[in-house]
Amino acid sequence: MEIQSFVLKKALEAKEGARAIANISSGQKNDALIKMAEALVKKSGELQAANRKDIASAKNKGLSKAMIDRLTLTEKGIAEMAQGLVEIAGLPDPVGEITKMRIRPNGMMVGKMRVPIGVIGIIYESRPNVTADATGLCLKAGNAVVLRGGSEAIHSNKAIVKILRDTAKAHGIPQGAITFIDTPDREAVMEMLKLEGTIDLIIPRGGEGLIRAVTENSRIPVLKHYKGVCHVFVDRDANIKMAEDICFNAKLQRPGTCNAMETMLVDEKIAKKFLPGMINRFRNEGVKLKGCQRTRRLDKKLSEARDEDFYTEYIDKILNIKIVKDIDDAMDHIAKYGSAHSDAIVTDDYSKSMRFLREVDSSAVFVNASTRLNDGFQFGLGAEMGISTDKIHARGPMGLEELTCTKFIVLGNGQIRT
């Protein structure tokens, strides 16, 4: 079957599944999600065996350590993937929620009802856990999902989807609600992006190149973030120990993620006190450090941070350091070089913390906390679909509510327009 017909067939199956799952009860969806979680744990060995094929192939192709890290499925990772489904099952179901009911002068009642979006296409790279996270979130929000993972994770994704589909079917979920484009052919992505009217929303997850390609070629609305150039600003009124711990966590807790710190900004009034110890702490962990001219005067071993470096999402053990005059200088830097993803200030000054919250225009802004906390689990949303830096429909971690939309509902008793 040619690729165009193959992808269309899959999408039409999903559209049929979307109609059915939109009307399934919360209890039935929750039961299916819990059983799917149990099945993933039970078949952990099968998943890891499939994953080893992908890892071996990735190493042969010379993929980066960061990519292989995102690709790897450990027993702990599988347990976390399953726990994500359990947590989604425990969250309130947004479908059917009625809000803003009000009575008009003619006596009719007007309000909004939260409803599924329909068919959501997920295009993603590397991380096999996205397969389960995306499926769980879409199903709980009453949507069908069309999954198209990267070729580097084809064996892992096939194994996960088979478990999820088989379990879902056994618990009354239509199989079309979980649809997988199981071909590594890149043309499949381009065909997906043409299916306006069949697929209602596209969410790409991966590198900047993938997201730009999807956005430029899609006829379907896209929710996205291009990259995560995240900052932590250490203010002159910061608690030094707190600042050290937050910056260390923001860079190294998992450097290959979109919410990891890429540039550390330090107030000039605290730089000589804060930077020597912080630099040594990073250096001891193998971080490649790049500094502005003022920072390099404090430590001549630092590489030079060029202008283009401040725009770069490293997703690796590489960090820019810049000394700034004050909070205004820091916010100017973030506005120029940032990607509106995750930015933090460390300070004990209340007025400056409030200014930072108001004036930094990012999907999540933190006071005295690590940027690594910009995450659906951490925000109490359950597993997230991704982090949107768009300003329309959804911004920040996309949980259940962000995977629904609303429609107006009108309750009358014979009203007509005159």
Secondary structure as GFF3:
##gff-version 3
##sequence-region A 1 418
A	DSSP	alpha_helix	3	21	.	.	.	ID=ss1
A	DSSP	alpha_helix	26	42	.	.	.	ID=ss2
A	DSSP	alpha_helix	44	60	.	.	.	ID=ss3
A	DSSP	alpha_helix	65	71	.	.	.	ID=ss4
A	DSSP	alpha_helix	75	90	.	.	.	ID=ss5
A	DSSP	beta_strand	98	103	.	.	.	ID=ss6
A	DSSP	beta_strand	109	116	.	.	.	ID=ss7
A	DSSP	beta_strand	119	124	.	.	.	ID=ss8
A	DSSP	alpha_helix	129	140	.	.	.	ID=ss9
A	DSSP	beta_strand	144	148	.	.	.	ID=ss10
A	DSSP	three_ten_helix	151	153	.	.	.	ID=ss11
A	DSSP	alpha_helix	154	170	.	.	.	ID=ss12
A	DSSP	three_ten_helix	175	177	.	.	.	ID=ss13
A	DSSP	beta_strand	178	180	.	.	.	ID=ss14
A	DSSP	alpha_helix	187	192	.	.	.	ID=ss15
A	DSSP	beta_strand	201	205	.	.	.	ID=ss16
A	DSSP	alpha_helix	208	217	.	.	.	ID=ss17
A	DSSP	beta_strand	230	234	.	.	.	ID=ss18
A	DSSP	alpha_helix	240	252	.	.	.	ID=ss19
A	DSSP	beta_strand	261	267	.	.	.	ID=ss20
A	DSSP	alpha_helix	271	284	.	.	.	ID=ss21
A	DSSP	beta_strand	288	291	.	.	.	ID=ss22
A	DSSP	alpha_helix	293	298	.	.	.	ID=ss23
A	DSSP	beta_strand	303	304	.	.	.	ID=ss24
A	DSSP	three_ten_helix	307	311	.	.	.	ID=ss25
A	DSSP	beta_strand	318	324	.	.	.	ID=ss26
A	DSSP	alpha_helix	327	337	.	.	.	ID=ss27
A	DSSP	beta_strand	342	346	.	.	.	ID=ss28
A	DSSP	alpha_helix	350	359	.	.	.	ID=ss29
A	DSSP	beta_strand	364	367	.	.	.	ID=ss30
A	DSSP	three_ten_helix	371	373	.	.	.	ID=ss31
A	DSSP	beta_strand	387	388	.	.	.	ID=ss32
A	DSSP	beta_strand	396	397	.	.	.	ID=ss33
A	DSSP	three_ten_helix	401	403	.	.	.	ID=ss34
A	DSSP	beta_strand	404	411	.	.	.	ID=ss35
###
